[in-house]
């Protein structure tokens, strides 16, 4: 699935909001768990226009976590040092 990715600065804000959500969850056990992360979900949704509902999934949407785009299909390599594209099978030369 294609999802909007966050750059370094946006990722730092998202990480801070996730931490705040966990702090709220510790304080308010009666509030539905997902509501503690409303600030994070709203931040990502407003920034990207993508309706993410899982706060943990947002932590996998950091562009810095992945390698460059595949020369053949354009999907990002899974790591910065990956030499094989799982989407199309392209062999990357480092």
DOTI-639066 format. One record per atom (N, C-alpha, C, O): x, y, z. Coordinates in nm, 2 decimals. Layout:
DOTI-639066
<r><u>X</u><v>Y</v><w>Z</w></r>
...
***
This chain:
DOTI-639066
<r><u>0.08</u><v>-0.12</v><w>0.00</w></r>
<r><u>0.00</u><v>0.00</v><w>0.00</w></r>
<r><u>0.09</u><v>0.12</v><w>0.00</w></r>
<r><u>0.19</u><v>0.13</v><w>0.07</w></r>
<r><u>0.06</u><v>0.22</v><w>-0.08</w></r>
<r><u>0.13</u><v>0.34</v><w>-0.08</w></r>
<r><u>0.07</u><v>0.44</v><w>0.03</w></r>
<r><u>-0.05</u><v>0.46</v><w>0.03</w></r>
<r><u>0.16</u><v>0.49</v><w>0.11</w></r>
<r><u>0.12</u><v>0.58</v><w>0.21</w></r>
<r><u>0.21</u><v>0.70</v><w>0.21</w></r>
<r><u>0.33</u><v>0.69</v><w>0.17</w></r>
<r><u>0.16</u><v>0.82</v><w>0.25</w></r>
<r><u>0.25</u><v>0.94</v><w>0.25</w></r>
<r><u>0.36</u><v>0.92</v><w>0.36</w></r>
<r><u>0.33</u><v>0.87</v><w>0.47</w></r>
<r><u>0.48</u><v>0.96</v><w>0.33</w></r>
<r><u>0.59</u><v>0.94</v><w>0.42</w></r>
<r><u>0.62</u><v>1.08</v><w>0.48</w></r>
<r><u>0.60</u><v>1.18</v><w>0.43</w></r>
<r><u>0.68</u><v>1.07</v><w>0.60</w></r>
<r><u>0.72</u><v>1.19</v><w>0.68</w></r>
<r><u>0.87</u><v>1.21</v><w>0.66</w></r>
<r><u>0.95</u><v>1.12</v><w>0.67</w></r>
<r><u>0.91</u><v>1.34</v><w>0.65</w></r>
<r><u>1.05</u><v>1.37</v><w>0.65</w></r>
<r><u>1.10</u><v>1.37</v><w>0.79</w></r>
<r><u>1.03</u><v>1.35</v><w>0.89</w></r>
<r><u>1.23</u><v>1.40</v><w>0.81</w></r>
<r><u>1.29</u><v>1.40</v><w>0.95</w></r>
<r><u>1.22</u><v>1.49</v><w>1.05</w></r>
<r><u>1.19</u><v>1.45</v><w>1.16</w></r>
<r><u>1.19</u><v>1.61</v><w>1.01</w></r>
<r><u>1.13</u><v>1.71</v><w>1.10</w></r>
<r><u>0.99</u><v>1.67</v><w>1.14</w></r>
<r><u>0.95</u><v>1.67</v><w>1.25</w></r>
<r><u>0.91</u><v>1.62</v><w>1.03</w></r>
<r><u>0.78</u><v>1.58</v><w>1.06</w></r>
<r><u>0.78</u><v>1.45</v><w>1.15</w></r>
<r><u>0.69</u><v>1.43</v><w>1.23</w></r>
<r><u>0.87</u><v>1.36</v><w>1.12</w></r>
<r><u>0.89</u><v>1.24</v><w>1.21</w></r>
<r><u>0.92</u><v>1.27</v><w>1.35</w></r>
<r><u>0.87</u><v>1.20</v><w>1.44</w></r>
<r><u>1.00</u><v>1.38</v><w>1.38</w></r>
<r><u>1.03</u><v>1.41</v><w>1.51</w></r>
<r><u>0.90</u><v>1.46</v><w>1.58</w></r>
<r><u>0.88</u><v>1.43</v><w>1.70</w></r>
<r><u>0.82</u><v>1.54</v><w>1.52</w></r>
<r><u>0.70</u><v>1.59</v><w>1.57</w></r>
<r><u>0.60</u><v>1.47</v><w>1.60</w></r>
<r><u>0.54</u><v>1.46</v><w>1.71</w></r>
<r><u>0.59</u><v>1.38</v><w>1.51</w></r>
<r><u>0.51</u><v>1.26</v><w>1.52</w></r>
<r><u>0.55</u><v>1.17</v><w>1.64</w></r>
<r><u>0.47</u><v>1.12</v><w>1.72</w></r>
<r><u>0.69</u><v>1.16</v><w>1.66</w></r>
<r><u>0.74</u><v>1.08</v><w>1.77</w></r>
<r><u>0.70</u><v>1.14</v><w>1.90</w></r>
<r><u>0.67</u><v>1.08</v><w>2.00</w></r>
<r><u>0.71</u><v>1.28</v><w>1.91</w></r>
<r><u>0.68</u><v>1.35</v><w>2.03</w></r>
<r><u>0.53</u><v>1.33</v><w>2.06</w></r>
<r><u>0.49</u><v>1.31</v><w>2.18</w></r>
<r><u>0.45</u><v>1.34</v><w>1.96</w></r>
<r><u>0.30</u><v>1.32</v><w>1.98</w></r>
<r><u>0.27</u><v>1.18</v><w>2.02</w></r>
<r><u>0.18</u><v>1.16</v><w>2.10</w></r>
<r><u>0.34</u><v>1.08</v><w>1.97</w></r>
<r><u>0.32</u><v>0.94</v><w>2.01</w></r>
<r><u>0.36</u><v>0.92</v><w>2.16</w></r>
<r><u>0.28</u><v>0.86</v><w>2.24</w></r>
<r><u>0.47</u><v>0.98</v><w>2.20</w></r>
<r><u>0.51</u><v>0.98</v><w>2.34</w></r>
<r><u>0.41</u><v>1.04</v><w>2.43</w></r>
<r><u>0.37</u><v>0.99</v><w>2.54</w></r>
<r><u>0.35</u><v>1.16</v><w>2.39</w></r>
<r><u>0.25</u><v>1.22</v><w>2.47</w></r>
<r><u>0.12</u><v>1.13</v><w>2.48</w></r>
<r><u>0.06</u><v>1.13</v><w>2.58</w></r>
<r><u>0.09</u><v>1.06</v><w>2.37</w></r>
<r><u>-0.02</u><v>0.97</v><w>2.37</w></r>
<r><u>-0.01</u><v>0.86</v><w>2.48</w></r>
<r><u>-0.10</u><v>0.83</v><w>2.55</w></r>
<r><u>0.11</u><v>0.81</v><w>2.49</w></r>
<r><u>0.14</u><v>0.70</v><w>2.59</w></r>
<r><u>0.13</u><v>0.76</v><w>2.73</w></r>
<r><u>0.08</u><v>0.69</v><w>2.82</w></r>
<r><u>0.18</u><v>0.88</v><w>2.75</w></r>
<r><u>0.17</u><v>0.95</v><w>2.88</w></r>
<r><u>0.02</u><v>0.96</v><w>2.92</w></r>
<r><u>-0.02</u><v>0.94</v><w>3.03</w></r>
<r><u>-0.06</u><v>1.01</v><w>2.82</w></r>
<r><u>-0.21</u><v>1.02</v><w>2.85</w></r>
<r><u>-0.27</u><v>0.89</v><w>2.88</w></r>
<r><u>-0.36</u><v>0.88</v><w>2.96</w></r>
<r><u>-0.23</u><v>0.79</v><w>2.81</w></r>
<r><u>-0.29</u><v>0.65</v><w>2.83</w></r>
<r><u>-0.26</u><v>0.60</v><w>2.97</w></r>
<r><u>-0.34</u><v>0.54</v><w>3.03</w></r>
<r><u>-0.14</u><v>0.63</v><w>3.02</w></r>
<r><u>-0.10</u><v>0.59</v><w>3.16</w></r>
<r><u>-0.19</u><v>0.67</v><w>3.26</w></r>
<r><u>-0.22</u><v>0.61</v><w>3.36</w></r>
<r><u>-0.22</u><v>0.79</v><w>3.23</w></r>
<r><u>-0.30</u><v>0.88</v><w>3.32</w></r>
<r><u>-0.45</u><v>0.84</v><w>3.32</w></r>
<r><u>-0.52</u><v>0.84</v><w>3.42</w></r>
<r><u>-0.50</u><v>0.81</v><w>3.20</w></r>
<r><u>-0.65</u><v>0.80</v><w>3.18</w></r>
<r><u>-0.68</u><v>0.66</v><w>3.13</w></r>
<r><u>-0.70</u><v>0.64</v><w>3.01</w></r>
<r><u>-0.69</u><v>0.57</v><w>3.22</w></r>
<r><u>-0.71</u><v>0.43</v><w>3.18</w></r>
<r><u>-0.86</u><v>0.41</v><w>3.13</w></r>
<r><u>-0.88</u><v>0.31</v><w>3.06</w></r>
<r><u>-0.95</u><v>0.50</v><w>3.16</w></r>
<r><u>-1.09</u><v>0.48</v><w>3.12</w></r>
<r><u>-1.12</u><v>0.53</v><w>2.98</w></r>
<r><u>-1.22</u><v>0.49</v><w>2.92</w></r>
<r><u>-1.03</u><v>0.62</v><w>2.93</w></r>
<r><u>-1.05</u><v>0.68</v><w>2.80</w></r>
<r><u>-1.02</u><v>0.57</v><w>2.70</w></r>
<r><u>-0.92</u><v>0.50</v><w>2.72</w></r>
<r><u>-1.09</u><v>0.56</v><w>2.59</w></r>
<r><u>-1.05</u><v>0.46</v><w>2.48</w></r>
<r><u>-0.91</u><v>0.48</v><w>2.44</w></r>
<r><u>-0.87</u><v>0.60</v><w>2.42</w></r>
<r><u>-0.83</u><v>0.37</v><w>2.43</w></r>
<r><u>-0.69</u><v>0.38</v><w>2.41</w></r>
<r><u>-0.66</u><v>0.47</v><w>2.29</w></r>
<r><u>-0.57</u><v>0.55</v><w>2.29</w></r>
<r><u>-0.73</u><v>0.45</v><w>2.18</w></r>
<r><u>-0.70</u><v>0.53</v><w>2.05</w></r>
<r><u>-0.72</u><v>0.68</v><w>2.07</w></r>
<r><u>-0.65</u><v>0.76</v><w>2.00</w></r>
<r><u>-0.81</u><v>0.72</v><w>2.16</w></r>
<r><u>-0.83</u><v>0.86</v><w>2.18</w></r>
<r><u>-0.71</u><v>0.93</v><w>2.24</w></r>
<r><u>-0.69</u><v>1.05</v><w>2.22</w></r>
<r><u>-0.63</u><v>0.86</v><w>2.31</w></r>
<r><u>-0.50</u><v>0.92</v><w>2.37</w></r>
<r><u>-0.41</u><v>0.96</v><w>2.26</w></r>
<r><u>-0.32</u><v>1.04</v><w>2.28</w></r>
<r><u>-0.42</u><v>0.91</v><w>2.14</w></r>
<r><u>-0.33</u><v>0.94</v><w>2.03</w></r>
<r><u>-0.40</u><v>1.02</v><w>1.92</w></r>
<r><u>-0.35</u><v>1.03</v><w>1.81</w></r>
<r><u>-0.51</u><v>1.09</v><w>1.96</w></r>
<r><u>-0.59</u><v>1.17</v><w>1.86</w></r>
<r><u>-0.50</u><v>1.28</v><w>1.80</w></r>
<r><u>-0.51</u><v>1.31</v><w>1.69</w></r>
<r><u>-0.41</u><v>1.34</v><w>1.89</w></r>
<r><u>-0.33</u><v>1.45</v><w>1.84</w></r>
<r><u>-0.23</u><v>1.40</v><w>1.73</w></r>
<r><u>-0.21</u><v>1.47</v><w>1.62</w></r>
<r><u>-0.18</u><v>1.28</v><w>1.75</w></r>
<r><u>-0.09</u><v>1.22</v><w>1.65</w></r>
<r><u>-0.16</u><v>1.19</v><w>1.52</w></r>
<r><u>-0.12</u><v>1.22</v><w>1.41</w></r>
<r><u>-0.28</u><v>1.12</v><w>1.53</w></r>
<r><u>-0.36</u><v>1.09</v><w>1.42</w></r>
<r><u>-0.40</u><v>1.21</v><w>1.34</w></r>
<r><u>-0.40</u><v>1.22</v><w>1.22</w></r>
<r><u>-0.45</u><v>1.31</v><w>1.41</w></r>
<r><u>-0.49</u><v>1.44</v><w>1.35</w></r>
<r><u>-0.37</u><v>1.51</v><w>1.28</w></r>
<r><u>-0.39</u><v>1.56</v><w>1.16</w></r>
<r><u>-0.26</u><v>1.51</v><w>1.34</w></r>
<r><u>-0.14</u><v>1.57</v><w>1.28</w></r>
<r><u>-0.11</u><v>1.50</v><w>1.15</w></r>
<r><u>-0.09</u><v>1.57</v><w>1.05</w></r>
<r><u>-0.10</u><v>1.37</v><w>1.15</w></r>
<r><u>-0.06</u><v>1.30</v><w>1.03</w></r>
<r><u>-0.17</u><v>1.31</v><w>0.92</w></r>
<r><u>-0.14</u><v>1.34</v><w>0.80</w></r>
<r><u>-0.29</u><v>1.30</v><w>0.96</w></r>
<r><u>-0.40</u><v>1.31</v><w>0.86</w></r>
<r><u>-0.41</u><v>1.45</v><w>0.80</w></r>
<r><u>-0.43</u><v>1.46</v><w>0.68</w></r>
<r><u>-0.39</u><v>1.55</v><w>0.88</w></r>
<r><u>-0.40</u><v>1.69</v><w>0.83</w></r>
<r><u>-0.27</u><v>1.72</v><w>0.74</w></r>
<r><u>-0.29</u><v>1.78</v><w>0.64</w></r>
<r><u>-0.16</u><v>1.66</v><w>0.78</w></r>
<r><u>-0.04</u><v>1.69</v><w>0.70</w></r>
<r><u>-0.04</u><v>1.61</v><w>0.57</w></r>
<r><u>0.00</u><v>1.67</v><w>0.46</w></r>
<r><u>-0.09</u><v>1.49</v><w>0.57</w></r>
<r><u>-0.08</u><v>1.40</v><w>0.45</w></r>
<r><u>-0.20</u><v>1.39</v><w>0.37</w></r>
<r><u>-0.20</u><v>1.36</v><w>0.25</w></r>
<r><u>-0.32</u><v>1.41</v><w>0.43</w></r>
<r><u>-0.45</u><v>1.39</v><w>0.37</w></r>
<r><u>-0.48</u><v>1.24</v><w>0.36</w></r>
<r><u>-0.58</u><v>1.21</v><w>0.30</w></r>
<r><u>-0.41</u><v>1.16</v><w>0.43</w></r>
<r><u>-0.43</u><v>1.01</v><w>0.44</w></r>
<r><u>-0.49</u><v>0.98</v><w>0.57</w></r>
<r><u>-0.44</u><v>1.02</v><w>0.67</w></r>
<r><u>-0.60</u><v>0.91</v><w>0.57</w></r>
<r><u>-0.68</u><v>0.88</v><w>0.69</w></r>
<r><u>-0.62</u><v>0.76</v><w>0.76</w></r>
<r><u>-0.68</u><v>0.65</v><w>0.76</w></r>
<r><u>-0.51</u><v>0.78</v><w>0.83</w></r>
<r><u>-0.45</u><v>0.67</v><w>0.91</w></r>
<r><u>-0.53</u><v>0.66</v><w>1.04</w></r>
<r><u>-0.56</u><v>0.76</v><w>1.10</w></r>
<r><u>-0.56</u><v>0.53</v><w>1.08</w></r>
<r><u>-0.63</u><v>0.51</v><w>1.21</w></r>
<r><u>-0.55</u><v>0.44</v><w>1.31</w></r>
<r><u>-0.59</u><v>0.43</v><w>1.43</w></r>
<r><u>-0.43</u><v>0.40</v><w>1.28</w></r>
<r><u>-0.34</u><v>0.32</v><w>1.37</w></r>
<r><u>-0.22</u><v>0.41</v><w>1.40</w></r>
<r><u>-0.13</u><v>0.43</v><w>1.32</w></r>
<r><u>-0.21</u><v>0.46</v><w>1.53</w></r>
<r><u>-0.10</u><v>0.54</v><w>1.56</w></r>
<r><u>0.04</u><v>0.47</v><w>1.54</w></r>
<r><u>0.14</u><v>0.54</v><w>1.51</w></r>
<r><u>0.04</u><v>0.35</v><w>1.57</w></r>
<r><u>0.17</u><v>0.27</v><w>1.56</w></r>
<r><u>0.22</u><v>0.26</v><w>1.41</w></r>
<r><u>0.34</u><v>0.26</v><w>1.38</w></r>
<r><u>0.12</u><v>0.26</v><w>1.32</w></r>
<r><u>0.16</u><v>0.25</v><w>1.18</w></r>
<r><u>0.23</u><v>0.37</v><w>1.13</w></r>
<r><u>0.32</u><v>0.37</v><w>1.05</w></r>
<r><u>0.20</u><v>0.49</v><w>1.19</w></r>
<r><u>0.26</u><v>0.61</v><w>1.15</w></r>
<r><u>0.41</u><v>0.61</v><w>1.18</w></r>
<r><u>0.49</u><v>0.67</v><w>1.11</w></r>
<r><u>0.45</u><v>0.53</v><w>1.28</w></r>
<r><u>0.59</u><v>0.53</v><w>1.31</w></r>
<r><u>0.67</u><v>0.45</v><w>1.20</w></r>
<r><u>0.80</u><v>0.44</v><w>1.21</w></r>
<r><u>0.60</u><v>0.39</v><w>1.11</w></r>
<r><u>0.67</u><v>0.32</v><w>1.00</w></r>
<r><u>0.67</u><v>0.40</v><w>0.87</w></r>
<r><u>0.71</u><v>0.35</v><w>0.76</w></r>
<r><u>0.62</u><v>0.52</v><w>0.88</w></r>
<r><u>0.60</u><v>0.61</v><w>0.76</w></r>
<r><u>0.71</u><v>0.72</v><w>0.76</w></r>
<r><u>0.69</u><v>0.83</v><w>0.71</w></r>
<r><u>0.83</u><v>0.69</v><w>0.81</w></r>
<r><u>0.94</u><v>0.78</v><w>0.81</w></r>
<r><u>1.03</u><v>0.75</v><w>0.69</w></r>
<r><u>1.08</u><v>0.64</v><w>0.68</w></r>
<r><u>1.05</u><v>0.84</v><w>0.60</w></r>
<r><u>1.13</u><v>0.82</v><w>0.48</w></r>
<r><u>1.27</u><v>0.78</v><w>0.51</w></r>
<r><u>1.33</u><v>0.71</v><w>0.44</w></r>
<r><u>1.32</u><v>0.83</v><w>0.62</w></r>
<r><u>1.46</u><v>0.80</v><w>0.66</w></r>
<r><u>1.49</u><v>0.65</v><w>0.70</w></r>
<r><u>1.60</u><v>0.61</v><w>0.70</w></r>
<r><u>1.38</u><v>0.58</v><w>0.72</w></r>
<r><u>1.39</u><v>0.44</v><w>0.76</w></r>
<r><u>1.43</u><v>0.35</v><w>0.64</w></r>
<r><u>1.47</u><v>0.24</v><w>0.65</w></r>
<r><u>1.40</u><v>0.40</v><w>0.52</w></r>
<r><u>1.41</u><v>0.32</v><w>0.40</w></r>
<r><u>1.52</u><v>0.37</v><w>0.31</w></r>
<r><u>1.58</u><v>0.48</v><w>0.33</w></r>
<r><u>1.55</u><v>0.29</v><w>0.21</w></r>
<r><u>1.66</u><v>0.33</v><w>0.11</w></r>
<r><u>1.61</u><v>0.41</v><w>0.00</w></r>
<r><u>1.49</u><v>0.46</v><w>0.00</w></r>
<r><u>1.69</u><v>0.43</v><w>-0.10</w></r>
<r><u>1.65</u><v>0.51</v><w>-0.22</w></r>
<r><u>1.54</u><v>0.44</v><w>-0.30</w></r>
<r><u>1.52</u><v>0.32</v><w>-0.28</w></r>
<r><u>1.48</u><v>0.51</v><w>-0.39</w></r>
<r><u>1.38</u><v>0.45</v><w>-0.48</w></r>
<r><u>1.45</u><v>0.35</v><w>-0.57</w></r>
<r><u>1.56</u><v>0.38</v><w>-0.62</w></r>
<r><u>1.38</u><v>0.24</v><w>-0.60</w></r>
<r><u>1.43</u><v>0.15</v><w>-0.70</w></r>
<r><u>1.44</u><v>0.22</v><w>-0.84</w></r>
<r><u>1.35</u><v>0.29</v><w>-0.88</w></r>
<r><u>1.54</u><v>0.19</v><w>-0.91</w></r>
<r><u>1.56</u><v>0.25</v><w>-1.04</w></r>
<r><u>1.46</u><v>0.20</v><w>-1.14</w></r>
<r><u>1.44</u><v>0.26</v><w>-1.25</w></r>
<r><u>1.41</u><v>0.08</v><w>-1.12</w></r>
<r><u>1.32</u><v>0.01</v><w>-1.21</w></r>
<r><u>1.17</u><v>0.04</v><w>-1.19</w></r>
<r><u>1.10</u><v>0.08</v><w>-1.28</w></r>
<r><u>1.13</u><v>0.03</v><w>-1.06</w></r>
<r><u>0.98</u><v>0.04</v><w>-1.03</w></r>
<r><u>0.95</u><v>0.17</v><w>-0.95</w></r>
<r><u>0.83</u><v>0.21</v><w>-0.94</w></r>
<r><u>1.05</u><v>0.23</v><w>-0.89</w></r>
<r><u>1.02</u><v>0.35</v><w>-0.81</w></r>
<r><u>0.98</u><v>0.33</v><w>-0.66</w></r>
<r><u>0.97</u><v>0.43</v><w>-0.59</w></r>
<r><u>0.96</u><v>0.20</v><w>-0.62</w></r>
<r><u>0.93</u><v>0.18</v><w>-0.48</w></r>
<r><u>1.06</u><v>0.19</v><w>-0.40</w></r>
<r><u>1.17</u><v>0.15</v><w>-0.46</w></r>
<r><u>1.06</u><v>0.23</v><w>-0.28</w></r>
<r><u>1.18</u><v>0.24</v><w>-0.20</w></r>
<r><u>1.24</u><v>0.10</v><w>-0.16</w></r>
<r><u>1.16</u><v>0.01</v><w>-0.13</w></r>
<r><u>1.37</u><v>0.09</v><w>-0.16</w></r>
<r><u>1.43</u><v>-0.03</v><w>-0.11</w></r>
<r><u>1.41</u><v>-0.03</v><w>0.04</w></r>
<r><u>1.38</u><v>0.07</v><w>0.10</w></r>
<r><u>1.41</u><v>-0.15</v><w>0.10</w></r>
<r><u>1.37</u><v>-0.16</v><w>0.24</w></r>
<r><u>1.47</u><v>-0.11</v><w>0.33</w></r>
<r><u>1.44</u><v>-0.07</v><w>0.45</w></r>
<r><u>1.60</u><v>-0.10</v><w>0.29</w></r>
<r><u>1.70</u><v>-0.04</v><w>0.38</w></r>
<r><u>1.79</u><v>0.04</v><w>0.28</w></r>
<r><u>1.79</u><v>0.03</v><w>0.16</w></r>
<r><u>1.88</u><v>0.12</v><w>0.35</w></r>
<r><u>1.97</u><v>0.20</v><w>0.27</w></r>
<r><u>2.08</u><v>0.12</v><w>0.19</w></r>
<r><u>2.13</u><v>0.16</v><w>0.09</w></r>
<r><u>2.11</u><v>0.00</v><w>0.25</w></r>
<r><u>2.21</u><v>-0.09</v><w>0.18</w></r>
<r><u>2.15</u><v>-0.21</v><w>0.10</w></r>
<r><u>2.22</u><v>-0.29</v><w>0.05</w></r>
<r><u>2.02</u><v>-0.21</v><w>0.09</w></r>
<r><u>1.95</u><v>-0.32</v><w>0.02</w></r>
<r><u>1.99</u><v>-0.32</v><w>-0.13</w></r>
<r><u>2.01</u><v>-0.22</v><w>-0.19</w></r>
<r><u>2.01</u><v>-0.44</v><w>-0.18</w></r>
<r><u>2.05</u><v>-0.45</v><w>-0.32</w></r>
<r><u>1.95</u><v>-0.52</v><w>-0.40</w></r>
<r><u>1.96</u><v>-0.54</v><w>-0.53</w></r>
<r><u>1.84</u><v>-0.57</v><w>-0.34</w></r>
<r><u>1.73</u><v>-0.64</v><w>-0.41</w></r>
<r><u>1.60</u><v>-0.57</v><w>-0.38</w></r>
<r><u>1.56</u><v>-0.54</v><w>-0.27</w></r>
<r><u>1.52</u><v>-0.54</v><w>-0.49</w></r>
<r><u>1.39</u><v>-0.48</v><w>-0.47</w></r>
<r><u>1.29</u><v>-0.59</v><w>-0.46</w></r>
<r><u>1.27</u><v>-0.67</v><w>-0.56</w></r>
<r><u>1.21</u><v>-0.60</v><w>-0.35</w></r>
<r><u>1.12</u><v>-0.71</v><w>-0.34</w></r>
<r><u>0.99</u><v>-0.69</v><w>-0.43</w></r>
<r><u>0.92</u><v>-0.78</v><w>-0.45</w></r>
<r><u>0.97</u><v>-0.57</v><w>-0.47</w></r>
<r><u>0.86</u><v>-0.54</v><w>-0.56</w></r>
<r><u>0.88</u><v>-0.59</v><w>-0.70</w></r>
<r><u>0.79</u><v>-0.66</v><w>-0.75</w></r>
<r><u>0.99</u><v>-0.56</v><w>-0.76</w></r>
<r><u>1.01</u><v>-0.60</v><w>-0.90</w></r>
<r><u>1.13</u><v>-0.69</v><w>-0.92</w></r>
<r><u>1.15</u><v>-0.74</v><w>-1.03</w></r>
<r><u>1.21</u><v>-0.72</v><w>-0.82</w></r>
<r><u>1.33</u><v>-0.81</v><w>-0.83</w></r>
<r><u>1.45</u><v>-0.74</v><w>-0.89</w></r>
<r><u>1.55</u><v>-0.81</v><w>-0.92</w></r>
<r><u>1.45</u><v>-0.61</v><w>-0.91</w></r>
<r><u>1.57</u><v>-0.54</v><w>-0.96</w></r>
<r><u>1.69</u><v>-0.56</v><w>-0.87</w></r>
<r><u>1.68</u><v>-0.56</v><w>-0.75</w></r>
<r><u>1.81</u><v>-0.58</v><w>-0.93</w></r>
<r><u>1.93</u><v>-0.59</v><w>-0.85</w></r>
<r><u>2.00</u><v>-0.45</v><w>-0.86</w></r>
<r><u>2.04</u><v>-0.41</v><w>-0.96</w></r>
<r><u>2.01</u><v>-0.39</v><w>-0.74</w></r>
<r><u>2.08</u><v>-0.26</v><w>-0.73</w></r>
<r><u>2.23</u><v>-0.27</v><w>-0.72</w></r>
<r><u>2.28</u><v>-0.36</v><w>-0.66</w></r>
<r><u>2.30</u><v>-0.19</v><w>-0.79</w></r>
<r><u>2.44</u><v>-0.18</v><w>-0.78</w></r>
<r><u>2.48</u><v>-0.07</v><w>-0.69</w></r>
<r><u>2.45</u><v>0.04</v><w>-0.71</w></r>
<r><u>2.56</u><v>-0.11</v><w>-0.58</w></r>
<r><u>2.60</u><v>-0.01</v><w>-0.48</w></r>
<r><u>2.73</u><v>0.06</v><w>-0.53</w></r>
<r><u>2.78</u><v>0.14</v><w>-0.45</w></r>
***
